[in-house]
């Protein structure tokens, strides 16, 4: 996983839990990197899992909730790395539809070794969209946080539910995205 994810996770932990909690996570984790991250380097996926597991144990917050929360934190920072491309999208639905075929392709151009998840629109009707999420990392809860934060960014708050999940031995997750509040012009 790219180092930017790790540096942003560290920023989130320090901002929301404090520097002493970050240091606690490093002390209680077995990390080949020793918790020293740079944004451009790639690190083993197991390190983020270890850090989240330790944060969950320390905070008492379930790991899926922490991962989803990190998705909320992560999105604005990732969007800031591709501002010209992101500005092309004026609504949530077109943004979500472009993730795999446009945005992830641009990420691959900038970082050829980046392993992006596969996110495909299965169906879209009005204010409801089902997407398929597939990744060997199985970070579907991160995707949920990212999608919900994208809804906030586009002033289109949404609810996201799992119709099926890779953690239940499915080949991919199906995430159902629905408008959570009517938007009045």
Protein Blocks (a to p, Z undefined) as FASTA:
>chain_A
ZZklmmmmmmmmmmmnojklmmmmmmmpccfklopacfkbccdfklmmmmmmmmmmmnop
afklmmmmmmmmmmmmmmmmmmmmmmmpcbfklmmmmmmmmmmmmmmmmmmmbccddddd
fbdchjaccdddddfklpmkmmmmmmmmmmmmnopacddddfbdfklopabdcdddddfb
dcdZZ
